[in-house]
Amino acid sequence: MPRIAIVDYGVGNLRSVERALERAGAQAVITPDARVVAASDGVVLPGVGAFAPAAALLLGSGLGDAVREAAGRGHPVLGVCLGFQLLFDASEEGEGGVGLGLLPGRVRRIAAGSLKVPHMGWNQLRIRRPAALTAGVADGAWCYFVHSYAADADPGDVVATVDYGGEIVAVCERGAVTGTQFHPEKSGPAGLRIYANLVAACVGEPRPAEPSLP
């Protein structure tokens, strides 16, 4: 059973992520300790709220360096929602802010045309390429989003998108560094599959069998 650290830097829906990881077969540890994060088999970086203050908390606490260290060791890292955005170089939200730089690109406000921002609710994934994180997730799977900003990512890193007044990056994968703009813990079978794939990556196993649902 791999030990996966859920980074506690003061923002994020930590308990729901913890429960989802445990259902997927991990020993989930919510921790504000950079040493625990760096030494874990895998890392989940959650987050809700604004980019700049979250980035300041993450980097000022030393937890950002711990996430970078884990990624440098090849340990799977998954950013979720704002945590996904924090994996990028920077954001234009508010006063802006500098991210972890684990994924190249910037975070920009959604250009949704006449549609309401924030983008809130269920939307369908469009799988753009095969990836370990989304193995077993069907094209057209429904996932749950709450966000006003989205990543302008390297096209080679983009795994899945959604349509909301235009194309929005929903999933990225670059080696062991991955992220979802949606909340897997709120996304039913597709989200549980993503967490199960993360758990499998932490122990170097092939894609797991479909996890059971209540």
Order of alpha helices (4+ residues) and beta strands (2+ residues): beta-alpha-beta-alpha-beta-alpha-alpha-beta-alpha-beta-beta-beta-beta-beta-beta-beta-beta-beta-beta-alpha
